[in-house]
Amino acid sequence: MQIEANQTGCPACGSSALMLFPVFHHMICAYVGPEYDFTPNIAGYTCPKCCRDIVSADPACEIVGTSARCTRCWVEMVVSPACAPAGL
């Protein structure tokens, strides 16, 4: 399911209780997933696929988008990037 960047309600249940999370791409193993898939540790995170540590500002990990999760019905959504104004 996909929502617009300015959408504040869950399209599945209508709740306004959406939580936003960055989507990480771990380039070492090609895993792509929301922040909550990665286990927090002292240095940063641990990748759920390859179990390697990802430290803060690690060049092998990038944020590639945003996901949302409804706290009422737990539906997960991809958030469309905000469109740049015309002429930019």
MIPA-82683 format. One record per atom (N, C-alpha, C): residue in one letter; y, x, z. Coordinates in steps of 0.02 Angstrom, whole numbers, padded with zeros to 5 digits, always signed. Atoms other than C-alpha are relative to their C-alpha. Layout:
<atoms>
AYXZ/...
</atoms>
This chain:
<atoms>
M-00058+00042+00000/M+00000+00000+00000/M+00062+00045+00000/Q-00061-00039+00006/Q+00175+00063-00040/Q+00060-00043+00020/I-00062+00035-00019/I+00344+00017+00034/I+00060+00042-00022/E-00062-00035+00017/E+00523+00063-00009/E+00027+00036+00062/A-00027-00041-00055/A+00616+00192+00096/A+00044-00041+00048/N-00045+00040-00043/N+00737+00059+00162/N-00035-00061+00030/Q+00037+00057-00026/Q+00602-00068+00205/Q-00017+00011+00074/T+00011-00009-00072/T+00587-00099+00392/T-00057-00043+00027/G+00053+00044-00023/G+00450-00231+00402/G-00067+00015-00033/C+00068-00009+00027/C+00262-00220+00377/C-00014-00055-00051/P+00015+00051+00050/P+00213-00308+00215/P-00064-00040+00016/A+00062+00034-00017/A+00044-00355+00291/A+00009-00053+00054/C-00005+00047-00056/C+00096-00439+00454/C+00072-00021+00016/G-00069+00018-00013/G+00287-00445+00452/G+00032+00034+00060/S-00027-00034-00060/S+00309-00339+00608/S+00053+00051-00021/S-00051-00051+00013/S+00462-00227+00618/S-00017+00065+00036/A+00020-00059-00039/A+00365-00098+00718/A-00036+00051-00044/L+00029-00052+00042/L+00337+00035+00585/L+00016+00069+00029/M-00010-00069-00020/M+00313+00216+00634/M-00005+00043-00063/L-00001-00044+00058/L+00356+00349+00504/L-00027+00069+00017/F+00030-00066-00009/F+00262+00513+00483/F+00008+00041-00063/P+00000-00042+00059/P+00283+00662+00367/P-00071+00008-00026/V+00065-00014+00031/V+00140+00693+00244/V-00002+00074-00016/F+00008-00072+00009/F+00080+00874+00246/F-00048+00015-00056/H+00046-00028+00049/H-00001+00972+00105/H-00017+00070+00024/H+00022-00066-00021/H-00103+01119+00169/H-00027+00036-00061/M+00017-00032+00064/M-00111+01234+00018/M-00062+00045+00003/I+00060-00042-00007/I-00253+01341+00087/I-00062-00038-00021/C+00060+00040+00015/C-00381+01200+00072/C+00015-00062-00041/A-00023+00056+00041/A-00279+01071-00027/A-00003-00067+00036/Y+00000+00064-00036/Y-00287+00940+00111/Y+00070-00029+00001/V-00062+00037-00004/V-00150+00809+00102/V-00010-00059+00046/G+00007+00056-00046/G-00125+00687+00244/G+00060-00006+00046/P-00056+00010-00046/P-00005+00614+00371/P-00006+00046+00061/E-00003-00045-00058/E+00049+00715+00522/E-00053-00016+00053/Y+00048+00017-00053/Y-00068+00617+00638/Y-00071+00020-00017/D+00066-00027+00016/D-00220+00684+00543/D-00008+00071+00025/F+00001-00070-00020/F-00174+00861+00597/F+00004+00003+00077/T+00002-00005-00073/T-00216+00908+00777/T+00056+00045+00025/P-00052-00043-00028/P-00065+00971+00875/P-00030+00056+00042/N+00019-00055-00043/N-00084+01142+00956/N+00064+00037+00021/I-00058-00036-00027/I+00031+01268+01042/I+00044+00028-00056/A-00038-00032+00054/A+00083+01354+00879/A+00025-00049-00052/G-00018+00050+00052/G+00096+01197+00771/G-00053-00053-00006/Y+00054+00048+00012/Y-00055+01104+00703/Y-00063+00036-00022/T+00063-00024+00028/T-00237+01126+00655/T-00019-00047-00056/C+00018+00040+00059/C-00292+01067+00483/C-00067-00036+00013/P+00062+00037-00012/P-00425+00929+00493/P-00056+00018-00049/K+00051-00016+00050/K-00515+00993+00337/K-00029+00069+00011/C+00026-00069-00005/C-00527+01182+00359/C+00004+00028+00071/C-00007-00019-00071/C-00485+01193+00547/C+00040+00064+00011/R-00045-00057-00009/R-00359+01333+00519/R+00064-00023+00034/D-00064+00015-00032/D-00202+01341+00624/D+00056+00005-00051/I-00060+00001+00041/I-00038+01300+00539/I+00058+00010+00047/V-00056-00015-00045/V+00110+01381+00625/V+00064-00030-00029/S-00065+00026+00021/S+00288+01317+00617/S+00028+00044-00056/A-00029-00033+00059/A+00372+01362+00450/A-00052+00039-00041/D+00054-00033+00038/D+00203+01415+00376/D+00011-00014-00075/P-00010+00011+00072/P+00229+01442+00188/P-00061-00032-00035/A+00060+00030+00029/A+00051+01378+00158/A-00005-00074+00015/C-00001+00072-00015/C+00099+01204+00218/C+00069-00027-00017/E-00064+00031+00019/E+00233+01089+00148/E-00002-00074+00014/I-00006+00073-00008/I+00295+00913+00179/I+00011-00028-00070/V-00002+00027+00068/V+00264+00813+00020/V+00020-00073-00004/G-00020+00070+00001/G+00317+00639+00072/G+00000-00029+00070/T-00003+00036-00063/T+00321+00507+00207/T-00050-00057-00002/S+00045+00057-00006/S+00193+00382+00267/S+00025-00043+00058/A-00018+00046-00055/A+00213+00231+00381/A-00063-00033+00025/R+00056+00035-00031/R+00095+00145+00500/R+00029-00055+00043/C-00021+00057-00041/C+00118-00027+00577/C-00033+00005+00068/T+00029-00005-00067/T+00095-00025+00765/T-00032-00065+00023/R+00032+00063-00018/R+00039-00206+00767/R-00068-00008-00035/C+00062+00011+00037/C-00093-00216+00628/C-00033+00065-00024/W+00025-00067+00016/W-00118-00027+00597/W-00009+00013-00075/V+00002-00012+00072/V-00098-00043+00408/V+00040+00063-00014/E-00035-00062+00019/E-00050+00124+00330/E+00031-00009-00069/M-00037+00007+00062/M+00078+00136+00190/M+00030+00066-00021/V-00037-00056+00028/V+00155+00266+00076/V+00072-00024-00008/V-00071+00017+00006/V+00345+00266+00082/V+00027+00030-00064/S-00030-00025+00061/S+00429+00279-00088/S+00061+00042+00016/P-00061-00039-00013/P+00560+00415-00095/P+00062-00039-00018/A-00063+00034+00015/A+00739+00353-00091/A+00026+00025-00067/C-00026-00018+00066/C+00815+00352-00265/C+00069+00031+00007/A-00066-00032+00002/A+00962+00467-00298/A+00047-00045-00040/P-00049+00039+00039/P+01121+00381-00358/P+00004+00025-00072/A-00005-00018+00071/A+01144+00379-00547/A+00053+00054-00010/G-00047-00053+00016/G+01230+00532-00618/G-00009+00063+00041/L+00012-00061-00040/L+01162+00656-00491/L-00059+00038-00026/
</atoms>
